[in-house]
Amino acid sequence: MSISAMDENGNPVDWWFMYKVSGESTTSSGGRVLGTEYIYFDSNMAADAKAVLSPHTVDSGGALPNTFAQIYGASNPNLGWYFYNDENPIDGTVNSARGHTKGVVAFDLESDSAIRLIHSTPKFALKGAYGYPKTGIKMAQTLLCITLDNATTAQAIANQMYYAQQPNVFLASAIPTDLQNQPLDPRVQLINNQVDMSSTPVQTVLPFNSKGGVKFLSIAKNKAWGLDFYNDLVGPTLNQNIDVETWEHDPTPQPADSDKVHQVVAMKSVNLSPLGIDIAWGEEDDHAKLAISDRQEQLHYVCVGDINFTIAQEKRGGGTVAFQCDPLWASLSAILEDVSLPPKKSGSRKGQN
């Protein structure tokens, strides 16, 4: 049976995007926000659609558990998968020597199908059964799941990860039957938590397609590359000025790209009111790894990744996945603000971690 990104109703979909709200969010009336709500958009939505507030929460129903249901409890000998996160949800350790990178890759050799999930949530995904960690609720988080063109695409992505992102694989399947005699296949290496940790600088751009033919760019660098990811790799690769919304509790780089042509602007808050949703939060409560084309650009890229726009991240591996989607870009462009929100009202909900 083919593995696929699954939508809000449990049906296969080419790709979906989520922006989980912050548990520190406020409403205009000071109402309660759980921090498990999220806005959602997928490839089946209309060209003039906006991202919508899901009727589900990340800890109960919807696209995220629907997608993971294909992995948890699976007994398919042709299915391979690995979960990676620099913050291990099983033992609580943080592996700062590996990449600042979080996600899932799963592939089925019999049906020649695969998925890739990129997310920003610490200590996710859990072992044994689906659940959303409390450590991911306080901060806003971004997630992108893609149905890959085939299992060979998963192999190419694993190869990029092996050399550039250097993920910390904390949980993985058994090696699929057809790969048991191929120890140098990068999918096998990552299932075994093996990555290249040499001091050779690596920066790489990998084009790949979704099952539905959407073109994506996987952009990544290792810890030895030593430059700013967004200024010196993402902006020049896309040939664009970009706006970023990431965790910025460390000093941020200067906005000028190394090519002296493009700039990176750090957004300072998120306000969902242009989408008809009365929820807003500040950058200090956002753990997203999101970048979009500046409003003046003619091509509209959305980039979802796992690395921050901070000077400290120059010493960590990581990456982002870029693709063009005008309606999703329009929704994100409308809600990202480059000015800080007013101070929170006294009735706002406090974080859980």
N, C-alpha and C positions, 0 to 999 in steps of 0.2 A: 504494500500500500504506500502510495506517495506521501512524503512528508511535506508540509506546506505551512506558511503563515496562515493562521486562522482568524477570521474576523470576529466581531462582537457576537454574532449569532452561531459561531462554530462552523462556518463555511470557509473553504479555501479562498485565499485572497493573495494577490501578487505581493503586496506590501502594506504595512500599516505603521502609523506614527502615533505616539502618545506623549503628552506632556502632563505628568502628574503634578497637581498643585502642591504648594507648600502647606504643611501643617501649621505654619505661622501666618497664613493668609488672613486678610481682613475682608469684610464686606462693607458696603456703604452704611449699613445699619449696625455694624458691629456684631453680626450674627456668627454662629459657630461654623467652622470649617473643619472637616475631619482630617484632611491631608491625604486621604486615599482617593479622592475624586480625580478625574483626569479629562483633558480634552483629547479628542480622537479624530483621526483622518485616515482614510485608506484609498487604495487605487481604484476602487469601484465608485467613489463619490464623484458627483458631477463636476464639470469643469468650472462652474460658477459657485460651487459649494464652499462653505466655510467649515473650519474645524468645529466640532460640536462637543458639548459636555455629555460624557457618556452616562447612561442610566446605571452603569455598573461602577464598582470601585476596584482598585487593583488587588484587593484581598478577597473579592467575591464576584466571580463571573467575569465575562467579557473576553476580549481578544487575548490577553496575556495568559490566563490559566487555560483557555481553549488551545492555545499554541503548545503550551507545556504538556498538555494531556497526551500528546503523541510520544513524549519521551518517558515520563514517569511510568514505571511498571511495564514498559515495553519488553518483550521477549524475543524480538526479531534479531536473529544472528547476523543479518546484513546491515543493521542499524548501528552507526557509530556516532558518538556525541561527546562533547567536552564543555564544561562550565568553567569559566575563568573569571577571577576577580582578585585584585591586589589585597582586598580585605576578605579573608576566608570566613564564610558563615559557619563552618563546621567547628573550627577550634578558636576562632576570634583573632587569629594572628594577622598582622599586616606585613606583606612582603614588599618592602620598598626597593629591593634590588631588581625586581621584575617590573614590567610595564605598568603604568597607571592606566589600566585597561580592564574593561568589564564586558562580559557578553557570553554568548552561546553559539556554537556551531553544531549542527546535526545533519547527518547525511544517510541516505539509504541506498546501498549499492544495487539492490535488486530492481528498484523502481527508478534508479538514476535521478534521485531528487534530493534536495537539501534546503536548509534554511540558515540564515544568519541573523542573530539578534544582537544589537548594540545597545547598551544601557549605561546609566550612570549611578546605579543604586549600590551602595556599600552592602556587603554581606548578603548578596543575592546571586544565584538562586539557592533555595534550601535543598537539603538532602532528603530523599525518600518520597516526598509528596510536595505538591505546590503550596506555597505560602509566601506572603510578602512580609519582609522583616520590619519590625518596629523602628530599627535604625534608619530605614529609608523614608519614614513618614514625615519627619520634621521638615526636611528640605524638599524643594521641587526637584523632579527628576525627568529626564528625557529618555525615550526608548524608540527604536526603529527595528522592525522585523521584516526581512526580505525573503521571499521564496526564490531561491537561486535557480539559475538556468538548468543546472545538473550537478551531479556529485563531483565532477571534475572541477567545476567552479569552486566548490568547497575546498578542493585540494590546492588550488592556486591561492585562495585566501589563507589557508593554513600555512602555506609556504611564506607568504608575506609576513604573517604573524610570527613565524619561527625566527625570522631574521630581524624584523623591525619592531613589532609591538612587544615581544618577549612576555607573553601573558603568563600569569600564575594560575595554572590549571589545578583546581582543588577537588574536582569531581569529574569522572569520565566513565564511559561505557567500557565493556570489554572490547578488544580489537575485533572488528568484523571478520568473519571467516575468510573472506577473499583477500584480506590484507595481512593475515597473520605471518606470512613469509616475506613481507615488505617493510622491514624495520626503518627504512629511510624515507618512506612515504611521509610527508609532513603531517598528515592527519594522524598517523600512528605515533609520530614523535610527540605531538601535542597531547594525544590521549595519555601518553606516558609522561607528560609534564616535562618534556625536553625542549629547550629553546637554545638558540645561539646567544651566548653571552660574551662574545668577543668585543674588543675595544675598537673595532673598525666602525667608523660612522656610516650609518645607513639611513637613507631617506628614499621612499619609493611610492610610486603611484600605480595602482593596479586597476585598469578598466575591467568591469564585468557587467553582465546582464542579469536581470531577473528572469523568471520563467516567462513573464509576459512581455519581455523585450525592452523593458526600461533600462536605460544606460546609467550605471553608477560608477563612481570613482572612489576607490579605497585608498586613502592617503595616510601614510604612516611614517614614523621615524623611530629610531632606537635611542637609548639613553646616551650613546656616545656622539650623537650628531651635534648636540651642543648649541643649537640655535632655537629661536622661538618658533613653535609649530605653526601658529596662525600667521604671524608676520612673514616668516621666511619660507613657508612651504604651501600653506593653504591659499593665501592671497595670490602669490605668483602662479600657482598651478591653475587656479580658476581665472587668472588675469582680471581680478576684480577687487574693489573695496568691499570689505565684509563687516558685518556687525556680529558681535559675539555675546552670548549670555552664558557665562560659566561661573564656577566657584572662584571668587576673587579675594579670599581672605589673606593672600600673600600679595606682595607688590606686583603690579602688572608691567609688561614691557612698554616701551614707547610705541606710538601707533604707526610709525612709518615702516613700511616693508623694506626689506633689504634691496629691492629693485628700485626704491626711491619713487615709485609710481603709485603704489596702492597704500591704503591705510586700513587699520583694524580699529574699530570703535567698540569699546566695552559698554554694553547696555547696563542700566542701573536698576531697572524694575520691570515687572510684568503686570499688565492690567488687562484682564479678559473682557472688559466692558464692550470693546468693539465687536465682540462675538455674541453680545447679548448675555454675558455671564458676569454676575456681580461678585467677582473674586479678584483680588490683587495682592501682590507680594513684592518685597524688595530683593535686590541682588544678594543681600546678606543671608537670605533664607532660600537661596536657589543653588542647587547642586547640579544643574543642567550642564550639558556639554554640547551647546548648540551654536551654530553659526549660519547666517543667511547673507545673501547678496544685499549690498546697500540699496536703498530705495532708488538711487539714480541709475543703477545698472539695468541694462536691457535684458540680460539673461538672469533668470531667477533661480538661484541655487539654494537648496536647503542642505545643511551639513549636520549630521548627528554623530557624535563621537564619544570619547572617553578621556579627553585630556583638557586641562584648563588653560586659560589665557593668563598665565602667571610666570614670573621669572623662574620660580622654583621648578616648574615643569620642564624646563630646558634640560634637566638631568634625568628625565624619565622617558621611557618609551610610551608610545600611544598613537592614536590615530582618529580619523573621522571618515565617514562615508558621505559623499556629496552626490546629489542628483537634482534634476530640474523638475519642479512641479509648481506651476503658477498659482493654483488656488491655495495650496498649503503655504507657499511662500507669502501670499497676500494675507493670510490669517496671522502668520507669525510676525510679519512686518507691522501689522496693525497693533499687536499687543506688546511688542518690545519697546521700551522707552529708555532714552539715554539721560533721563533725569531721575533722581531719587523720589520715591513716594513720600508723602507726609508721614510724620511719626505715627506709629500704630495707636489706635484707640485703646482705652483701658480694658474694653471688653474683648479684645482679641485673644484667641486661644494660644496658650503657651505650647512650646514644642514638647516632644515625647522623648528626646534623647539629647 
